[in-house]
């Protein structure tokens, strides 16, 4: 009888932990999606808050970090995972290197995107691969967060850290018809002048989550 009681107790603890984790995930998802109820208008308090966040991001340039990407496809039960690193210069030049599951490197400089793979290099144009080119162009601009530039392509939304909790959350929905074909919306989360997570949702059920981590200052010296 004591073994049965202990077994049930263990199951209750495990169930409580699982439910706690699920509630945490659902809460985070709810906050992220809730950002689209808070549009940013020029001259508004939200626009001023966005500029404060942008200033904090710019102060950390140049920036380097590790990348973990999870690609969720409706036809697959598990996400496809890749890992690598990136470096973003103050002038917007970007180096993006994937090391797992295979090696491929991208470089964006002066508006030109280059891919290196298997010892071969090729230039990627916006017309040939619009989704890929657009992503790297957008990523560099995320650390600038100019409302005027963002409004050229997106409707912009914001939840400050005070409203969302630990992180601020920025939502972007494309206005350009070409972008709308490959993107439904983008959610960017961060704190303390750093971007921690970017979620890109495509029309339909597919989406990609990018996780960023950064070395502490004393680790890089």
C-alpha positions in Angstrom: 0.0 0.0 0.0 2.8 2.4 0.9 4.4 1.7 -2.5 1.1 2.5 -4.3 0.8 5.8 -2.3 4.4 6.8 -3.1 3.9 6.0 -6.8 0.7 8.1 -7.0 2.5 10.9 -5.2 5.4 10.9 -7.7 2.9 10.9 -10.6 1.1 13.9 -9.0 4.5 15.8 -8.7 5.3 15.0 -12.4 1.8 16.1 -13.5 2.1 19.3 -11.5 5.5 20.1 -13.1 4.1 19.4 -16.6 1.0 21.5 -16.1 3.2 24.3 -14.7 5.4 24.2 -17.7 2.4 24.2 -20.1 0.8 27.1 -18.3 4.1 29.0 -18.6 4.3 28.3 -22.3 0.7 29.3 -22.9 1.2 32.5 -20.9 4.3 33.4 -23.0 2.4 32.7 -26.3 -0.6 34.7 -25.1 1.6 37.7 -24.2 3.4 37.5 -27.6 0.2 37.4 -29.6 -1.3 40.1 -27.4 1.2 42.6 -28.8 -1.0 43.0 -31.9 -3.6 44.8 -29.8 -1.1 47.6 -29.2 -0.2 49.5 -32.4 2.6 52.1 -32.4 1.6 55.4 -33.9 4.1 58.2 -34.8 4.4 60.7 -31.9 2.7 58.4 -29.4 4.0 57.2 -26.0 4.5 53.8 -27.6 6.7 55.4 -30.3 8.9 57.0 -27.6 9.2 53.6 -25.8 10.2 52.0 -29.0 12.9 54.7 -29.5 14.2 54.0 -26.0 14.5 50.2 -26.8 16.2 51.1 -30.1 18.8 53.3 -28.4 19.6 50.4 -26.0 20.0 48.0 -28.9 22.3 50.5 -30.8 24.5 51.0 -27.8 25.3 47.3 -27.9 26.6 47.3 -31.5 28.7 45.7 -32.7 27.2 42.5 -31.3 27.9 38.8 -31.6 26.0 35.8 -30.3 25.0 32.2 -30.7 21.9 31.1 -32.7 19.5 28.2 -32.3 16.8 27.9 -34.9 13.7 25.8 -34.7 11.8 25.4 -37.9 8.2 24.1 -37.2 6.5 22.5 -40.2 2.9 21.3 -40.1 3.9 18.1 -41.8 6.5 17.2 -39.2 6.0 16.2 -35.6 9.4 17.6 -34.4 11.0 20.9 -35.4 14.1 21.0 -37.6 16.9 22.4 -35.5 20.0 24.2 -36.6 22.8 26.0 -34.6 25.4 28.6 -35.4 26.6 32.1 -34.6 26.2 35.7 -35.9 28.1 39.0 -35.8 26.4 42.3 -36.6 28.5 45.4 -37.2 27.5 49.0 -36.3 27.1 49.8 -40.0 24.7 46.9 -40.5 27.0 44.4 -42.1 26.0 40.9 -41.0 27.9 37.6 -40.7 25.6 34.5 -40.2 27.2 31.1 -39.8 25.4 27.8 -39.4 27.5 24.9 -38.1 24.8 22.3 -37.4 23.5 20.1 -39.0 25.7 21.3 -41.9 28.0 24.2 -42.5 26.7 27.2 -44.5 27.6 30.9 -44.1 25.8 34.1 -45.1 27.2 37.6 -45.4 25.2 40.7 -45.9 27.3 43.8 -46.7 26.2 47.0 -48.5 22.9 45.4 -49.4 24.6 42.4 -51.1 23.9 38.9 -49.7 26.4 36.1 -50.3 26.1 32.4 -49.4 29.1 30.1 -48.9 28.5 26.4 -48.9 30.7 23.4 -49.8 33.6 25.7 -50.8 31.4 27.6 -53.3 30.2 31.2 -53.0 27.2 32.7 -54.7 25.4 36.0 -54.6 21.7 35.9 -53.7 19.4 38.5 -55.1 16.0 39.6 -53.8 14.3 38.4 -56.9 15.8 34.9 -56.8 15.2 34.2 -53.1 13.0 37.0 -51.7 12.2 35.3 -48.3 15.9 34.6 -47.5 17.1 38.0 -48.7 14.3 39.8 -46.9 15.1 38.0 -43.6 18.8 39.1 -43.5 17.9 42.6 -44.6 15.3 42.8 -41.8 17.5 41.2 -39.1 20.1 44.0 -39.5 17.4 46.6 -39.2 15.9 45.0 -36.1 18.9 46.3 -34.1 18.2 49.8 -35.4 14.4 49.8 -35.0 13.7 53.0 -36.8 9.9 53.5 -36.7 10.0 55.3 -40.0 12.0 52.6 -41.8 9.8 49.8 -40.2 6.6 51.5 -41.3 7.8 51.4 -44.9 7.2 47.7 -44.8 5.3 46.8 -41.6 2.6 47.8 -39.2 4.4 48.0 -35.8 3.1 47.0 -32.4 4.7 47.1 -29.0 4.3 45.8 -25.4 6.9 47.3 -23.1 8.5 45.2 -20.4 6.2 46.8 -17.8 3.2 45.6 -19.8 4.5 42.2 -20.9 6.5 41.2 -17.9 10.2 40.4 -18.1 10.7 41.2 -21.8 9.5 43.8 -24.2 7.7 42.5 -27.2 7.5 44.0 -30.7 5.1 42.8 -33.3 5.4 43.3 -37.1 2.8 42.6 -39.7 3.8 43.1 -43.4 2.1 45.7 -45.5 4.0 44.8 -48.7 2.1 42.3 -50.8 5.3 40.4 -51.6 6.2 40.0 -48.0 2.6 38.9 -47.2 3.1 35.9 -49.4 5.8 34.5 -47.2 5.2 36.2 -43.8 2.1 36.5 -41.7 3.7 38.3 -38.8 7.0 38.6 -36.8 7.3 38.7 -33.0 10.5 40.0 -31.5 11.3 39.7 -27.7 14.2 41.1 -25.8 15.5 42.9 -22.7 18.5 45.0 -21.6 19.4 46.1 -25.0 19.5 42.6 -26.5 17.1 40.6 -28.7 16.5 37.2 -27.2 13.9 35.6 -29.5 12.4 36.2 -33.0 9.4 34.2 -34.2 8.5 34.3 -37.9 5.1 33.0 -38.7 4.2 32.1 -42.3 0.8 32.0 -43.9 -0.6 28.7 -42.7 0.8 26.7 -39.8 4.5 26.9 -40.4 6.7 29.1 -38.2 10.4 29.6 -37.3 11.7 30.5 -33.9 15.2 32.0 -33.5 16.9 32.0 -30.0 19.9 34.2 -29.4 22.4 34.0 -26.5 25.3 36.3 -25.9 28.7 35.9 -24.2 29.2 37.9 -21.0 31.6 40.8 -21.3 34.2 39.2 -19.1 34.0 36.0 -21.1 35.1 37.8 -24.3 38.1 39.6 -22.9 
